[in-house]
């Protein structure tokens, strides 16, 4: 029996295939939950002016490149879903919600382009 690969980890420091990303949504899920669900380690760092963050980059089965990132001190808590600019935002959001097994009402904000 063949199993379908749901995602691949994208190495830290990788470039977006299109050169940039679009913010697609803010999700009501913790990075700890994401780490548990995906069974992989998050990357952490500190960005000048924004402070500490944790994130993970993925290539979905569709080929879409996404990043899930949370800034620790952001006043509007939540995990930002970033999607490669050349990918369909709605499809990437739907695939991400399915991958994480969270409902659409866990979306706190979504891009007006979705």
C-alpha positions as CSV (number, residue, x, y, z in Angstrom):
1,X,0.0,0.0,0.0
2,X,1.3,3.5,-0.9
3,X,0.8,6.4,1.5
4,X,0.5,9.9,0.3
5,X,3.1,12.4,1.6
6,X,1.1,15.2,3.3
7,X,4.0,17.6,3.6
8,X,7.8,18.0,3.5
9,X,9.8,20.2,5.8
10,X,11.4,23.2,4.2
11,X,15.0,23.8,5.4
12,X,15.6,26.9,7.5
13,X,16.8,29.8,5.4
14,X,15.1,28.6,2.2
15,X,13.8,31.2,-0.2
16,X,10.2,31.5,-1.3
17,X,10.0,30.0,-4.8
18,X,8.3,33.2,-6.1
19,X,10.7,35.4,-4.1
20,X,8.1,36.4,-1.5
21,X,4.9,35.4,0.4
22,X,1.4,36.6,1.1
23,X,-0.1,36.5,4.6
24,X,-3.1,34.2,4.1
25,X,-4.6,33.9,7.6
26,X,-4.1,34.0,11.4
27,X,-5.0,30.7,13.0
28,X,-6.2,30.0,16.6
29,X,-3.8,27.2,17.4
30,X,-0.6,27.1,19.5
31,X,2.8,26.4,18.0
32,X,3.1,23.7,20.6
33,X,0.0,22.0,19.1
34,X,1.5,22.3,15.6
35,X,4.7,20.7,16.8
36,X,2.7,17.8,18.4
37,X,0.4,17.3,15.4
38,X,3.2,17.4,12.8
39,X,5.6,15.5,15.0
40,X,8.5,17.8,14.2
41,X,10.6,20.4,15.9
42,X,10.0,24.1,15.4
43,X,12.6,26.7,14.6
44,X,13.1,29.6,16.9
45,X,14.8,32.9,16.6
46,X,14.7,36.6,17.3
47,X,13.9,39.2,14.7
48,X,15.0,42.8,15.1
49,X,12.0,45.0,16.0
50,X,9.6,42.0,16.3
51,X,11.3,39.9,19.0
52,X,11.2,36.1,19.5
53,X,9.4,33.9,17.1
54,X,8.8,30.2,16.5
55,X,8.0,28.8,13.0
56,X,8.0,25.9,10.6
57,X,8.2,25.9,6.8
58,X,6.4,23.2,4.8
59,X,5.8,22.2,1.3
60,X,2.3,20.8,1.1
61,X,1.3,17.8,-1.1
62,X,0.0,20.3,-3.6
63,X,3.5,21.8,-3.9
64,X,2.5,25.0,-2.2
65,X,5.2,26.4,0.1
66,X,3.8,27.7,3.5
67,X,5.2,29.0,6.7
68,X,3.5,28.9,10.1
69,X,4.9,31.6,12.4
70,X,4.2,33.1,15.7
71,X,5.8,36.2,17.2
72,X,5.8,35.8,21.0
73,X,5.1,39.4,21.9
74,X,2.6,40.1,19.1
75,X,-0.5,41.8,20.7
76,X,-2.8,39.9,18.4
77,X,-1.9,36.3,19.4
78,X,-2.2,33.6,16.8
79,X,-0.2,31.7,14.2
80,X,0.3,33.5,10.9
81,X,-0.1,31.4,7.8
82,X,2.2,32.7,5.0
83,X,1.9,31.3,1.5
84,X,4.2,31.6,-1.5
85,X,2.9,34.5,-3.6
86,X,2.5,32.2,-6.7
87,X,0.2,29.7,-4.8
88,X,-3.5,29.8,-4.4
89,X,-4.2,31.3,-0.9
90,X,-7.6,29.6,-0.5
91,X,-6.3,26.1,-1.4
92,X,-3.3,26.5,0.8
93,X,-5.5,27.6,3.7
94,X,-7.8,24.7,3.2
95,X,-4.9,22.2,3.0
96,X,-3.3,23.7,6.1
97,X,-6.5,23.4,8.1
98,X,-7.0,19.8,7.0
99,X,-3.3,19.0,7.8
100,X,-3.7,20.4,11.3
101,X,-7.2,19.0,11.7
102,X,-8.7,22.3,12.8
103,X,-12.0,23.8,11.8
104,X,-12.5,26.9,9.7
105,X,-13.8,28.8,12.7
106,X,-10.2,28.5,14.0
107,X,-9.3,31.2,11.5
108,X,-9.1,34.5,13.3
109,X,-8.4,36.5,10.2
110,X,-8.0,35.8,6.6
111,X,-6.7,37.7,3.6
112,X,-9.4,39.6,1.7
113,X,-8.0,37.8,-1.4
114,X,-9.4,34.5,-0.1
